[in-house]
Amino acid sequence: MKTITLAMIGLAAVLLLAPPAAAKKKAAQKAAPGRAAAKALVKEGLAEMEKRDFDAAIRKFTKAAEIQGDSATFFLLGYAHYQRGFKSGSPETADKDDALETVNAYAAAIELDADLKAVAQPYRLYHSLALSYEALNNYDQALDAYKEALQAAPANPMLPLYAARLRYRMGDMPKSAANLALSLAKARRIKKERLIIRTVKSDPLFSVLLGSPENRRIIRDAETGGEPRQEPTQAEEPTQP
């Protein structure tokens, strides 16, 4: 993914929530020997992620999951597959095997922890899950994942922009325009509207949106300081993307 990327520095702190010290100590006292081995493998996998050696990270996380898989480990496994498979940043050119492995690992993570309490920023999981479904041409599932991502991070203007792109790919121009207008409205609130405009006009991943006359009009209005004539309030409903 090119526009929303995850910094590899301090990856453990960004990706996973650290348990309270007392709870961590208590859990460690009760842990089976295998848990210590799994924990060591996760630590090694995170180090490989920081070096962007995703092949090695996948091997480490896979072994950790086999020993004692939990939601956090499956998330890391899925995220490593996602990073390896989406080096181009585009679902059209992503590696389909990695996309499928991402979906499978994330499904395991969600099954073990439906609320994703072990993940610091759940929207990242749902966003990369949506792109993985896109790569597999499973558009309905991708839309569901975008909805979850938007619920988890409602102020993020990039999420409806990705949804606008998917709607465009699906040939649903009215909803593509609604999501583009929503993206600009959210960006305006945090003074990032120009960034969204520049992204749509210059990033090949999103410039396809300009193939729609309505999307071109929305961008043109935003450039001249006008309000989008779509209804962002309706677009902000969780089911909108």
RABEL-V207270 format. One record per backbone hydrogen bond with DSSP energy under -1.0 kcal/mol. CO is the residue of the C=O (numbers start at 0). NH is the residue of the N-H. If there is no record, write none. Layout:
((CO/NH) (CO/NH))
This chain:
((7/10) (9/13) (10/14) (11/15) (14/119) (19/23) (20/24) (21/25) (22/26) (23/27) (24/28) (25/29) (31/34) (31/35) (32/36) (33/37) (34/38) (35/39) (36/40) (37/41) (38/42) (39/43) (40/44) (41/45) (42/46) (43/47) (44/48) (45/49) (46/50) (47/52) (48/51) (51/53) (52/56) (53/57) (54/58) (55/59) (56/60) (57/61) (58/62) (59/63) (60/64) (61/65) (62/66) (63/67) (64/68) (69/73) (70/74) (71/75) (72/76) (73/77) (74/78) (75/79) (76/80) (77/81) (78/82) (79/83) (80/84) (81/85) (84/94) (85/88) (94/98) (95/99) (96/100) (97/101) (98/102) (99/103) (100/104) (101/105) (102/106) (103/107) (104/108) (105/109) (106/110) (107/111) (108/112) (112/115) (115/118) (117/16) (120/123) (121/125) (122/126) (123/127) (124/128) (125/129) (126/130) (127/131) (128/132) (129/133) (130/134) (131/135) (132/137) (133/136) (136/138) (137/141) (138/142) (139/143) (140/144) (141/145) (142/146) (143/147) (144/148) (145/149) (146/150) (147/151) (148/152) (152/155) (157/161) (158/162) (159/163) (160/164) (161/165) (162/166) (163/167) (164/168) (165/169) (166/171) (167/170) (170/172) (171/175) (172/176) (173/177) (174/178) (175/179) (176/180) (177/181) (178/182) (179/183) (180/184) (181/185) (182/186) (183/187) (184/188) (186/191) (187/190) (191/195) (192/196) (193/197) (194/198) (195/199) (196/200) (197/201) (198/202) (202/205) (202/206) (205/208) (206/209) (207/210) (208/211) (211/215) (212/216) (213/217) (214/218) (215/219) (216/220) (217/221) (218/222) (219/223) (220/225) (221/224) (230/234) (231/235) (233/236) (236/239))
